[in-house]
Amino acid sequence: MERTQKENMELLKEIVQLKTTLSEICKQDGPSSSEYINLSIKLNTLMHKYFEEKAEILVSI
């Protein structure tokens, strides 16, 4: 359980960092830039992974 929480924290940190980066890219280059699109896909994947892990934890309680 503790290991999973630590992994979740690392995942959350990466998600927050990506959201910040995306915001900056959007301001500079707009949401149609290839970098923005690629990072958006990565962010979506990480968020999906985070919620799947959370759901697994809740189901196992």
Secondary structure per residue as TSV (DSSP state, phi and psi in degrees):
chain	resnum	aa	ss	phi	psi
A	1	M	-	360.0	-46.2
A	2	E	H	-64.3	-39.6
A	3	R	H	-62.1	-42.3
A	4	T	H	-64.1	-40.7
A	5	Q	H	-63.8	-39.7
A	6	K	H	-65.0	-43.2
A	7	E	H	-62.1	-40.4
A	8	N	H	-62.0	-37.6
A	9	M	H	-64.9	-41.6
A	10	E	H	-63.4	-42.4
A	11	L	H	-64.4	-42.9
A	12	L	H	-62.7	-40.5
A	13	K	H	-61.6	-42.6
A	14	E	H	-66.1	-38.9
A	15	I	H	-62.9	-46.0
A	16	V	H	-62.1	-43.3
A	17	Q	H	-61.1	-44.5
A	18	L	H	-63.4	-40.4
A	19	K	H	-62.4	-40.6
A	20	T	H	-64.7	-45.9
A	21	T	H	-61.7	-43.8
A	22	L	H	-60.6	-41.0
A	23	S	H	-60.6	-43.9
A	24	E	H	-65.6	-43.3
A	25	I	H	-64.5	-39.9
A	26	C	H	-61.4	-41.4
A	27	K	H	-66.3	-38.4
A	28	Q	H	-82.2	-50.2
A	29	D	H	-113.6	-13.7
A	30	G	-	89.9	163.5
A	31	P	T	-76.2	-4.3
A	32	S	T	-97.3	2.9
A	33	S	S	-71.4	149.4
A	34	S	H	-63.4	-36.7
A	35	E	H	-63.7	-43.1
A	36	Y	H	-62.1	-45.1
A	37	I	H	-62.9	-45.4
A	38	N	H	-61.8	-44.5
A	39	L	H	-69.5	-32.2
A	40	S	H	-63.2	-41.8
A	41	I	H	-64.2	-43.8
A	42	K	H	-62.1	-43.5
A	43	L	H	-61.4	-44.2
A	44	N	H	-60.4	-42.1
A	45	T	H	-64.2	-44.4
A	46	L	H	-64.7	-40.7
A	47	M	H	-65.7	-39.4
A	48	H	H	-61.6	-45.0
A	49	K	H	-60.6	-44.3
A	50	Y	H	-60.0	-46.9
A	51	F	H	-68.4	-33.6
A	52	E	H	-63.8	-43.8
A	53	E	H	-63.6	-40.9
A	54	K	H	-63.2	-42.1
A	55	A	H	-64.0	-41.0
A	56	E	H	-61.2	-40.1
A	57	I	H	-65.0	-45.0
A	58	L	H	-65.7	-37.5
A	59	V	H	-68.9	-32.9
A	60	S	H	-81.6	-7.7
A	61	I	-	-78.2	360.0
